[in-house]
Each structure stands twice: as structure tokens, then as C-alpha cells.
Amino acid sequence: MYFTSKIVNRYVFILLFFLFVGTPLFAKVSLVTSLPDIKYIAEQIAGDRAEVSGMIRGTDDPHFVMTRPDFLVKLSEADVLCVIGLDLEIGWIPYLQQQSRNIKIQKGQPGYCDTSFGVKILGEPTVMMDRSMGDMHIYGNPHYWNDPINAIQMAQNIKNALTRVDPLNGEYYEGNFNTFKKRLIQLTKEEMKKMEPYFGLKVAVFHDQFVYLASRFKFNANLTIEERPGVPPSVRYMDQVISYMTAEKIKIILIGPYHNPKYAEYVSSKVPGSVVVTLPVSVGGSPEALTYEDTLRLMLQKIRDASDKTK
């Protein structure tokens, strides 16, 4: 009996040793994201309690993604999948989910995280749509991550997903979320102050992807060079854009890093004094856009610089 007790005590000691000072007993949560912006935000919330990986780069067009075998490997082993939703990734994420055969990351499961939950969506259609209208988003404009207040909601959704699959670290994720939230609130205040002299500025865009940035920082980005989303514009339509820009004295055209610049450059060549400005849009969209905060600051600074240049 005494011998058995010694053996039990020895195993208890070994267990406590590894629990408190040794190798972790449990593997880290595996979290996979569609966009690099979600990856960055998830890293801020997960800290050292999860392995976070992304699938595409900031220079990739999230509407049109060529899937790769390593995407399936990541998803087959994931505990959490975080996506933008609103059908932005409809051409590739649902297929990968199905092929991964991972029940944990399917819609409705604890490991599925749609970061648009709770976000006030802009641009919801008011009429019936069909494919003749181009690559329309029936649930509204999905480019909501460019508003830092929306990024806070995204962070909360990610925190909730991590807590669902890893409740023992819930307080840790909550603390990281609160820290990140404070940073983004301060960032928003600082950038809003810088943008005050530019409130009401009118810009043209190639694709309707800056509406949330414009709404938050009070400039106008409603004129699109795309006649229909995802469809190259006709010369006739671009001529209408040129006439409108000339009449309204619009001198700035914003495009993303993955769009063909030739249409914006054609329009700019017909509007004297106008400039085409490429914004990073996402983390990694340009060499300087290393963080979400960097990306936001860089986009707004580029807009201010272009406005000063074209006055």
C-alpha cells in the first residue's frame, strides 16, 4: 500500500511539474483567416495562445482567389476559421470548407467566425439584382474592415470565437481585446483630427471599396469608374465619369493594389490636374503597410497628400 502511494505521488509530482514549469499539456488553438487584415487582428487577440495563419496576401484581390493545396491543409487542421463574409469570399472559401472535411469550421459551428457580425453594413441593395449587374454583393458592401470602429467589432467576433473553442483562456483573450480596442479608439481620434480640413473632399474610385473609410473620415467616395462591379468599364461610361469629374472639380482617383490601373489612368489623362492614387487597402498591400494601424494611417495620408497636390 505504501509502495502504491509512492508511485501515485510521483506521478502527481510529474504532472504538476509539466503543468506549471514544463511543456504545455495542450496544443495551441489553430486559427486560419481569409484576409491579412483578419490575420493581424486575430494575432492581437490570440497572443501566444493560438497559431494564426492567413491564406492570401494584401496584394491579392479577395474577390478572385486561386486556391492552393496548402489552403486545404491549413483548414483541415483548423480549430477556427475567420472570414469577412457578405459573400466577399464566395468564390473560394465555401469550396475549401467543404473539401477540408473539417466539421469544426463549417457555418453554424463554434469554430466558424464571420467577422461582419454586428457591423453596420453600408450599400445594401434596394432593388432586385441579377448577374447582368456585375459582381454585386447582395448583402451589402463587404469592404467594412477599412473603418477602425468596424475593426473593433471584428476583434470582438474573433475574441468570441477563440473563447468558444478555448474557454480556459477566455480572460486572456478579453484582456488582449480591451488593449486592442483602446489602441484603435485612440487611432481613430488622431486620424479624425488630421482629416478635419479635408471633410467633404470628393474623390473618384475605381471599385466601390472605400465607402467605409470615407464614411468614417467624412470624405465622399461615391463616384466609381467601374460601370458594373467586376466588369471593365466602357469608353462611353468613362467619358461620363470624366465629364462629372470635370464639372465637380474632382481631382483624385483611388484604386487598390490589385486593380488594373489603365482605366483610372485613362480617366485621369482626360481630367487636367488629376492624379491616380493607389491605396494599400489591406495589411501588406504595400511594403509600408505592415500593421492594420500602419495601413489606415498610410491610406489617409495618401489622400491628404493628393488633395494638397491637386489644389
C-alpha positions in Angstrom: 0.0 0.0 0.0 2.9 2.3 0.9 4.6 1.4 -2.4 1.5 2.2 -4.4 1.1 5.6 -2.6 4.7 6.5 -3.5 4.0 5.7 -7.2 0.9 7.8 -7.2 2.6 10.7 -5.5 5.5 10.5 -8.1 3.0 10.7 -11.0 1.2 13.7 -9.3 4.5 15.4 -9.0 5.4 14.8 -12.6 2.0 16.1 -13.7 2.3 19.3 -11.7 5.8 19.8 -12.9 4.7 19.8 -16.6 1.6 21.8 -15.8 3.5 24.7 -14.2 7.0 24.7 -15.5 7.3 22.3 -18.3 6.0 21.7 -21.8 2.3 22.8 -22.2 -0.1 19.9 -21.9 -2.4 21.2 -24.5 -1.8 22.3 -28.1 -2.4 25.9 -29.1 -5.6 26.8 -31.0 -5.1 26.8 -34.7 -6.8 29.8 -36.3 -6.9 30.4 -40.1 -8.1 33.6 -41.7 -9.1 34.6 -45.3 -7.7 38.1 -45.4 -4.5 39.5 -43.9 -6.4 42.2 -42.0 -8.2 39.5 -40.1 -4.9 37.7 -39.5 -3.4 40.8 -38.0 -6.4 41.5 -35.7 -6.5 37.8 -34.7 -2.8 37.9 -33.8 -3.5 40.8 -31.4 -6.3 38.9 -29.7 -4.8 35.4 -29.7 -1.4 36.5 -28.4 0.7 33.4 -27.6 -2.3 31.1 -27.1 -3.0 30.4 -30.7 -1.2 29.8 -34.0 -2.7 32.2 -36.5 -2.2 31.8 -40.2 -3.6 33.5 -43.3 -4.4 32.4 -46.9 -3.9 35.4 -49.1 -1.7 38.5 -49.3 -2.6 42.1 -49.1 -1.8 42.5 -52.8 -4.3 39.7 -53.8 -7.9 40.5 -54.9 -10.1 38.8 -52.3 -12.9 38.5 -54.8 -10.9 36.2 -57.1 -8.5 33.8 -55.4 -6.9 30.7 -57.0 -7.0 28.0 -54.3 -3.8 26.1 -53.4 -3.3 22.7 -51.7 -1.8 24.3 -48.6 -5.1 26.1 -48.1 -6.8 22.8 -47.6 -4.0 21.5 -45.3 -4.5 24.6 -43.1 -8.2 24.3 -43.0 -8.3 20.6 -42.4 -6.3 21.2 -39.1 -8.0 24.4 -38.1 -10.0 25.0 -34.9 -11.2 28.4 -36.1 -11.8 29.9 -39.5 -12.4 33.7 -39.7 -13.8 35.3 -42.8 -15.0 38.7 -44.0 -18.4 37.2 -45.1 -21.1 39.1 -47.0 -20.1 36.8 -49.9 -16.8 38.5 -50.5 -15.0 35.1 -50.5 -17.9 33.2 -52.0 -15.8 32.1 -55.0 -13.3 30.2 -52.9 -14.0 29.8 -49.1 -17.1 27.6 -49.3 -15.3 25.2 -51.6 -12.3 25.0 -49.3 -14.6 24.4 -46.3 -16.3 21.6 -48.0 -13.1 20.0 -49.2 -11.4 20.3 -45.8 -13.9 17.8 -44.3 -13.4 19.7 -41.0 -16.7 19.9 -39.2 -15.4 22.4 -36.7 -15.1 25.3 -39.2 -18.4 24.9 -41.0 -21.1 27.5 -40.8 -23.0 27.3 -37.6 -20.2 25.5 -35.7 -18.2 27.1 -32.8 -15.1 27.4 -34.9 -16.7 29.4 -37.7 -16.3 33.2 -37.3 -17.9 35.7 -39.7 -16.3 38.9 -38.7 -19.1 41.0 -40.2 -21.4 40.0 -37.3 -22.6 43.2 -35.6 -21.1 45.6 -38.2 -23.4 48.3 -39.7 -23.3 47.3 -43.3 -23.4 50.0 -46.0 -24.6 49.7 -49.6 -27.3 47.1 -49.1 -29.2 46.8 -52.4 -32.7 48.3 -52.6 -33.6 46.6 -55.9 -33.6 43.0 -57.1 -30.3 42.1 -58.7 -29.1 39.6 -61.3 -25.7 38.7 -62.9 -26.2 41.2 -65.7 -25.4 43.9 -63.0 -21.9 42.5 -62.5 -20.3 41.1 -59.4 -22.9 42.6 -57.0 -22.9 41.8 -53.3 -26.5 41.0 -52.3 -25.8 41.5 -48.5 -24.1 44.9 -48.9 -20.6 46.3 -49.4 -18.1 43.8 -47.8 -15.1 46.2 -47.5 -16.0 47.2 -44.0 -12.6 46.5 -42.4 -11.3 49.9 -43.6 -13.3 51.6 -40.8 -11.3 51.1 -37.5 -14.5 51.1 -35.5 -15.6 48.1 -37.5 -12.2 46.6 -36.9 -13.1 46.7 -33.2 -16.2 44.7 -33.8 -14.2 42.3 -35.9 -11.8 41.9 -33.0 -14.7 41.2 -30.7 -16.1 38.5 -33.0 -12.6 36.9 -33.2 -12.3 37.0 -29.4 -15.7 35.3 -29.0 -14.7 32.6 -31.4 -11.5 31.9 -29.6 -13.3 31.8 -26.3 -15.8 29.3 -27.7 -13.1 26.8 -28.6 -10.7 27.7 -25.8 -12.8 28.8 -22.8 -9.9 28.3 -20.3 -8.1 31.3 -21.9 -11.2 33.5 -22.1 -9.9 36.1 -19.7 -6.6 36.3 -21.6 -8.4 36.9 -24.9 -10.7 39.5 -23.2 -7.7 41.4 -21.9 -6.0 41.5 -25.3 -9.2 42.6 -26.9 -9.6 45.5 -24.5 -6.0 46.6 -25.2 -6.5 46.5 -28.9 -9.8 48.3 -28.7 -8.2 51.2 -26.8 -5.5 51.4 -29.5 -8.0 51.7 -32.3 -10.1 54.2 -30.5 -7.0 56.4 -30.0 -6.0 55.9 -33.6 -9.5 56.9 -34.8 -9.4 60.1 -32.8 -5.9 61.0 -34.0 -6.7 60.4 -37.7 -10.1 62.2 -37.5 -8.3 65.3 -36.2 -5.9 65.2 -39.1 -8.8 64.7 -41.6 -10.8 67.7 -40.4 -9.5 70.1 -43.0 -10.4 67.5 -45.7 -14.0 66.8 -44.6 -16.3 66.9 -47.7 -13.4 66.2 -50.1 -14.7 64.5 -53.2 -12.8 61.6 -54.8 -13.5 59.1 -57.6 -12.7 55.4 -57.1 -12.2 52.5 -59.5 -14.0 49.9 -57.4 -16.5 50.8 -54.6 -14.2 49.7 -51.8 -13.5 52.9 -49.9 -17.1 53.7 -48.8 -16.5 52.7 -45.1 -13.2 54.7 -45.0 -15.0 57.7 -46.5 -18.0 57.4 -44.2 -15.8 57.3 -41.0 -13.5 60.1 -42.0 -16.1 62.2 -43.8 -15.0 62.4 -47.4 -17.0 61.5 -50.4 -16.1 58.4 -52.5 -19.3 57.6 -54.3 -18.2 58.0 -58.0 -16.9 54.8 -59.4 -15.1 54.2 -62.7 -16.4 50.6 -62.8 -19.7 50.7 -64.6 -20.6 47.4 -63.0 -18.6 45.7 -60.3 -16.1 43.3 -61.8 -16.8 44.3 -65.3 -14.4 46.6 -67.3 -16.0 50.0 -68.0 -17.0 51.0 -71.5 -15.4 54.1 -73.1 -18.9 55.7 -73.1 -19.3 55.3 -69.4 -15.8 56.5 -68.7 -16.5 59.6 -70.7 -19.5 60.3 -68.4 -17.2 59.9 -65.4 -14.7 62.4 -67.0 -17.5 64.9 -67.6 -18.7 64.6 -64.0 -15.2 64.9 -62.5 -14.6 68.0 -64.6 -17.9 69.6 -63.6 -17.4 68.7 -59.9 -13.7 69.5 -59.8 -12.8 66.0 -58.6 -9.0 65.6 -59.0 -8.3 62.3 -57.1 -8.9 58.7 -58.2 -8.4 56.0 -55.7 -7.6 52.4 -56.7 -6.5 49.2 -54.9 -3.1 47.5 -55.5 -4.7 44.5 -57.3 -6.7 46.5 -59.9 -5.7 47.2 -63.4 -4.7 50.9 -63.4 -5.2 51.6 -67.1 -8.9 52.6 -66.7 -8.1 55.1 -63.9 -5.1 56.4 -65.8 -7.3 56.9 -68.9 -9.8 58.9 -67.0 -7.1 60.9 -65.2 -5.5 61.7 -68.6 -8.7 63.5 -69.6 -9.2 65.4 -66.4 -6.5 68.1 -66.1 -4.6 68.2 -62.9 -6.0 64.9 -61.6 -4.0 62.1 -60.0 -4.4 58.3 -59.6 -3.6 57.2 -56.0 -3.0 53.5 -55.1 -4.0 52.8 -51.5 -2.9 49.6 -49.8 -6.5 48.6 -48.8 -5.2 45.7 -46.6 -2.3 44.9 -44.4 0.6 44.0 -46.7 -1.0 45.9 -49.6 2.2 47.9 -49.8 5.7 47.5 -48.3 4.9 50.1 -45.6 1.6 48.6 -44.6 2.9 46.2 -42.0 0.0 46.5 -39.5 -3.6 47.5 -39.5 -2.7 50.8 -37.9 0.0 51.5 -40.5 -2.4 50.7 -43.3 -5.0 53.1 -42.1 -2.6 55.9 -41.5 -0.9 55.4 -44.9 -4.2 55.4 -46.8 -5.4 58.6 -45.1 -2.0 60.3 -45.5 -2.0 59.5 -49.2 -5.5 61.1 -49.6 -4.4 64.2 -47.8 -1.2 64.5 -49.8 -3.1 64.1 -53.1 -5.6 66.7 -52.0 -2.8 69.2 -51.2 -1.1 68.4 -54.5 -4.2 69.0 -56.7 -5.4 72.2 -55.1 
